[in-house]
Amino acid sequence: MKNETLEQPLETLSFEQAIQQLERIVTQLENGEQTLQETLSLYQRGQALVQYCFQLLEQAELTVRNLSDEKLENSQ
């Protein structure tokens, strides 16, 4: 993974892009061909990506709940 990818702000990534990046990081970590510093950088980025993905999923869940509540209110 290139350094510019690791430095790309999370907020610019879609959920799908973040998952793809996380998958690439896992593959790289499994290969074990990085230096200790590279491994730590990958791990940190991976942790940040996981938190970011959870945040996006929580936002999506809230949106679905709000839409469902609106639909129920409108149907009454």
C-alpha positions in Angstrom: 0.0 0.0 0.0 1.4 3.3 -1.0 2.0 6.0 1.7 -0.4 8.4 0.0 -3.2 5.9 0.5 -2.3 5.6 4.2 -2.4 9.4 4.4 -5.7 9.9 2.5 -8.2 11.4 5.0 -10.8 9.0 6.1 -13.6 11.4 5.5 -12.9 11.3 1.8 -13.5 7.5 1.6 -16.8 5.8 1.0 -17.7 2.8 3.1 -16.7 0.5 0.2 -13.4 2.2 -0.3 -12.6 2.0 3.4 -13.4 -1.7 3.4 -11.3 -2.3 0.4 -8.4 -0.5 2.0 -8.8 -2.5 5.2 -8.8 -5.7 3.2 -5.5 -4.7 1.5 -4.0 -3.8 4.9 -5.0 -7.2 6.3 -3.4 -9.0 3.4 -0.2 -7.0 3.8 -0.1 -7.7 7.5 -0.6 -11.4 6.9 2.3 -11.4 4.4 4.6 -10.1 7.1 7.0 -8.5 4.6 7.1 -5.1 6.2 9.4 -3.5 8.6 8.2 -3.0 12.2 7.5 0.6 11.5 5.5 -0.2 8.4 3.6 -2.8 10.3 2.7 -0.4 13.0 1.6 2.2 10.5 -0.6 -0.3 8.7 -2.1 -1.5 12.0 -2.9 2.1 13.1 -4.5 2.8 9.7 -6.5 -0.4 10.0 -7.8 0.5 13.4 -8.8 3.9 12.2 -10.6 2.4 9.2 -12.5 0.0 11.4 -13.7 2.9 13.6 -14.6 4.9 10.6 -16.6 2.0 9.1 -18.5 1.5 12.3 -19.3 5.2 12.4 -20.6 5.0 8.9 -22.7 2.0 9.7 -24.2 3.7 12.8 -25.1 6.7 10.7 -26.7 4.5 8.1 -28.7 2.6 10.8 -29.9 5.9 12.2 -31.0 7.1 8.8 -33.0 3.8 8.2 -34.6 4.2 11.7 -35.6 7.8 11.0 -37.0 6.8 7.6 -38.9 3.9 9.1 -40.3 6.1 11.8 -41.4 8.7 9.3 -43.1 6.0 7.2 -45.0 4.8 10.2 -46.1 8.3 11.2 -47.3 9.0 7.7 -49.3 5.8 7.4 -51.3 6.5 10.6 
